[in-house]
């Protein structure tokens, strides 16, 4: 990839990032053309320049930040056309480490290293061996979407993120085939930061699995029912009301136990899917 490839990809990213934003729901905070105040402050400090509002950022500063903080980190000049853009856009939106992990996971068995979010020789070797970049890009996008859905901020920005990622998919696959690709547009909410720190909490799988309407946990409710049944058993055996109550209590206890098991399995499955989507180190 060349210097012009960086600017070609940056042009698309800047459309999706939009202009100046200050959204209280955006974890990135005050942002200008996709550059947050925190990132801009770090850049100015590295240049030994006085800190100032990111809304005053110059275009030359913006381009240097994108190259240093994102493109160079993902080794964009070493990635194939299309793939470089897709990983670059993901890096801007969710951080370079997260985006590279999507790439490494998507390489499947061809990647023999640790999924660490760092583009090293093993990542580049696997890329050279992965022949169908259309499929690779599709896999990266699928992992990115699973990650986005795992965030609490999905309820605010899910539509915008989905539209943006769909654009990235189409352009990335077109560039991988040597085509120009479609134009992209700005989507409301698509420029908001999507960070693992905003992940949804996994459902509880402890002893108090679910609280019933009466405020009794499934485990606790089953115990109470069992105690009541044991107290009534000495009085049962005449086919009357006591027998009917014991039967009802038995069925209810079994139902609560099965509900507890079912909930626990569901919660474990949800927690596992969340962990896979977030792909922590």
Secondary structure as GFF3:
##gff-version 3
##sequence-region A 1 281
A	DSSP	alpha_helix	3	17	.	.	.	ID=ss1
A	DSSP	beta_strand	20	21	.	.	.	ID=ss2
A	DSSP	beta_strand	31	32	.	.	.	ID=ss3
A	DSSP	beta_strand	35	36	.	.	.	ID=ss4
A	DSSP	alpha_helix	37	46	.	.	.	ID=ss5
A	DSSP	three_ten_helix	54	56	.	.	.	ID=ss6
A	DSSP	alpha_helix	59	66	.	.	.	ID=ss7
A	DSSP	pi_helix	67	71	.	.	.	ID=ss8
A	DSSP	three_ten_helix	76	78	.	.	.	ID=ss9
A	DSSP	alpha_helix	83	94	.	.	.	ID=ss10
A	DSSP	alpha_helix	96	106	.	.	.	ID=ss11
A	DSSP	three_ten_helix	108	110	.	.	.	ID=ss12
A	DSSP	alpha_helix	121	129	.	.	.	ID=ss13
A	DSSP	alpha_helix	133	149	.	.	.	ID=ss14
A	DSSP	alpha_helix	154	176	.	.	.	ID=ss15
A	DSSP	three_ten_helix	196	198	.	.	.	ID=ss16
A	DSSP	alpha_helix	218	233	.	.	.	ID=ss17
A	DSSP	alpha_helix	241	278	.	.	.	ID=ss18
###
